[in-house]
């Protein structure tokens, strides 16, 4: 067995140990990204449970009096921009895998823009509701959904922006023609982060389709 301590008592810094630590770091990014999706799922599950529980019980016929509905035009615009953001993030990751950082950068920054537009329209929608937050079961769950979606859109845009900014910093600070595709630890961690970010964006779009159907179509 290799002795991991030298005579001075300091940890050794062998290539094998550096590679092991790098693989552990990549694995932690992979695991953390998927755990975050799991946490987000439980976050949404509370809203879905409240929606269907109040809808099924309909105490005092106060679930949805007069069939009130949130502005569908706003809902369609918000969902549309969120879906475009996910598509751009997924497309950018595919282009990065094929070796085009420029395509990834353009797609990512465009996704940040569409994500922020979705956020703006989600905030504006709250000022155009035809009901008060506590007027019915539907109204209460919808306002909860709106605030949860604001948090989701902020996280989505922030993660996308920091990922592409990280890639640009790697290109600026590391040497070589395409440092983001090198075996440098920062480049490898960047590519792992891009994969986790893209999976989260796609998951947000998939859950967004369910929530759009719940609050605007059903």
C-alpha positions in Angstrom: 0.0 0.0 0.0 1.3 3.4 -0.9 2.2 5.6 2.0 0.2 8.9 1.6 2.3 10.8 4.1 5.9 11.9 3.5 8.5 12.3 6.1 7.4 15.8 7.0 3.9 14.7 7.8 2.3 16.6 4.9 -0.1 14.8 2.6 1.5 13.7 -0.7 0.3 15.2 -4.0 0.5 12.4 -6.5 -1.2 12.3 -9.9 -3.3 9.3 -8.7 -4.6 11.3 -5.7 -5.3 14.4 -7.8 -7.3 12.3 -10.3 -9.2 10.6 -7.5 -10.1 13.9 -6.0 -11.2 15.2 -9.4 -13.4 12.2 -10.0 -14.9 12.7 -6.6 -15.6 16.3 -7.4 -17.2 15.5 -10.7 -19.3 12.8 -9.0 -20.5 15.3 -6.3 -21.6 17.7 -9.1 -23.5 14.9 -10.8 -25.1 13.7 -7.5 -25.8 17.2 -6.3 -27.6 18.2 -9.5 -29.9 15.3 -9.3 -30.5 15.6 -5.6 -31.5 19.2 -6.3 -34.0 18.0 -8.8 -35.4 15.6 -6.2 -35.7 18.4 -3.6 -37.4 20.6 -6.2 -39.8 17.7 -6.9 -40.9 17.6 -3.2 -41.2 21.4 -3.3 -43.7 21.1 -6.2 -45.4 18.0 -4.7 -46.8 20.1 -1.8 -48.4 22.5 -4.3 -49.8 19.7 -6.5 -51.2 17.9 -3.4 -52.9 21.1 -2.1 -54.4 21.8 -5.6 -56.0 18.4 -6.0 -57.0 18.1 -2.3 -58.9 21.4 -2.3 -60.3 20.6 -5.7 -61.6 17.2 -4.7 -63.1 18.4 -1.4 -64.6 21.7 -2.7 -65.8 22.6 0.8 -68.7 25.1 0.6 -68.4 25.1 -3.2 -65.5 27.5 -2.7 -62.9 25.8 -4.8 -63.5 27.8 -7.9 -66.6 30.0 -7.7 -67.7 31.4 -11.1 -65.0 29.3 -12.7 -62.4 32.0 -12.1 -59.1 31.5 -14.1 -55.8 33.2 -14.1 -55.0 35.2 -17.3 -54.3 32.4 -19.8 -52.4 34.8 -22.2 -49.9 35.5 -19.4 -49.7 31.8 -18.5 -49.0 30.8 -22.1 -46.3 33.5 -22.5 -44.6 32.5 -19.2 -44.7 28.8 -20.1 -43.5 29.5 -23.7 -40.5 31.5 -22.5 -39.7 28.8 -19.9 -39.9 26.1 -22.6 -37.6 28.1 -24.9 -35.1 28.5 -22.1 -35.0 24.8 -21.5 -34.6 24.1 -25.2 -31.8 26.6 -25.5 -30.0 25.1 -22.5 -30.3 21.6 -23.8 -29.2 22.6 -27.3 -26.3 24.6 -25.9 -25.1 21.6 -23.9 -25.4 19.4 -27.0 -23.3 21.9 -29.0 -20.7 22.0 -26.2 -20.4 18.2 -26.3 -19.7 18.5 -30.0 -17.0 21.0 -29.4 -18.6 24.4 -30.1 -18.3 26.7 -27.1 -19.5 29.6 -29.2 -22.8 27.9 -29.9 -23.2 27.0 -26.3 -22.5 30.6 -25.2 -25.0 32.1 -27.6 -27.7 29.6 -26.6 -27.0 30.1 -22.9 -27.1 33.9 -23.0 -30.3 33.7 -25.1 -31.7 31.3 -22.5 -30.9 33.8 -19.7 -32.8 36.5 -21.7 -35.9 34.3 -22.2 -35.8 33.2 -18.6 -35.7 36.8 -17.4 -38.6 37.6 -19.7 -40.6 34.7 -18.2 -39.8 36.1 -14.7 -41.0 39.6 -15.7 -44.3 38.3 -17.1 -44.8 36.1 -14.0 -44.5 39.2 -11.8 -46.7 41.3 -14.0 -49.4 38.6 -14.0 -49.9 39.1 -10.3 -51.1 42.6 -10.9 -53.7 41.4 -13.5 -55.5 38.7 -11.5 -59.3 38.8 -11.5 -59.5 37.5 -8.0 -58.1 38.1 -4.5 -55.5 35.6 -3.1 -57.8 34.2 -0.4 -61.1 34.4 -2.3 -61.2 30.7 -3.1 -59.2 27.5 -3.0 -58.1 28.0 -6.6 -57.0 31.5 -5.9 -54.9 30.5 -2.9 -53.1 27.7 -4.7 -52.5 29.8 -7.8 -50.9 32.6 -5.8 -48.7 30.0 -4.1 -47.8 28.6 -7.5 -46.9 32.1 -8.8 -44.5 32.8 -6.0 -43.0 29.3 -6.3 -42.6 29.9 -10.0 -40.8 33.2 -9.4 -38.3 31.4 -7.2 -37.9 28.7 -9.8 -37.3 31.2 -12.6 -34.7 33.1 -10.6 -32.8 29.9 -9.8 -33.1 28.8 -13.4 -31.7 32.1 -14.9 -29.0 32.4 -12.2 -27.7 28.9 -12.7 -27.7 29.3 -16.5 -25.9 32.7 -16.3 -23.3 31.6 -13.8 -22.5 28.5 -15.9 -21.9 30.4 -19.1 -19.9 33.1 -17.2 -17.8 30.4 -15.7 -17.0 29.0 -19.2 -16.0 32.4 -20.4 -13.7 32.9 -17.4 -12.1 29.6 -18.1 -11.4 30.6 -21.7 -9.9 33.9 -20.5 -7.7 32.5 -17.7 -6.5 29.2 -19.0 -4.1 28.8 -21.9 -4.7 26.9 -25.1 -6.9 27.1 -28.1 -10.0 25.6 -26.4 -9.3 25.4 -22.7 -12.9 24.5 -21.8 -12.4 21.2 -23.5 -9.1 20.4 -21.9 -8.4 18.0 -19.0 -7.8 20.8 -16.6 -9.8 20.3 -13.4 -11.7 23.6 -13.8 -12.7 22.7 -17.4 -13.9 19.2 -16.3 -15.9 20.6 -13.5 -17.4 23.2 -15.9 -18.6 20.5 -18.3 -20.1 18.5 -15.4 -21.9 21.7 -14.2 -23.3 22.3 -17.7 -24.8 18.8 -17.8 -26.4 19.2 -14.4 -27.8 22.7 -15.3 -29.3 21.4 -18.6 -31.0 18.5 -16.9 -32.5 20.9 -14.4 -33.8 23.3 -17.1 -35.5 20.4 -18.9 -37.1 19.2 -15.7 -38.4 22.7 -15.0 -40.0 22.8 -18.5 -41.6 19.3 -17.9 -43.1 20.3 -14.6 -44.1 23.7 -16.0 -46.2 21.9 -18.6 -48.1 20.0 -15.8 -48.6 23.2 -13.8 -49.7 25.1 -16.8 -52.4 22.5 -17.5 -53.5 22.5 -13.9 -53.9 26.3 -13.4 -54.8 27.5 -16.9 -56.6 24.6 -18.7 -58.3 22.3 -16.1 
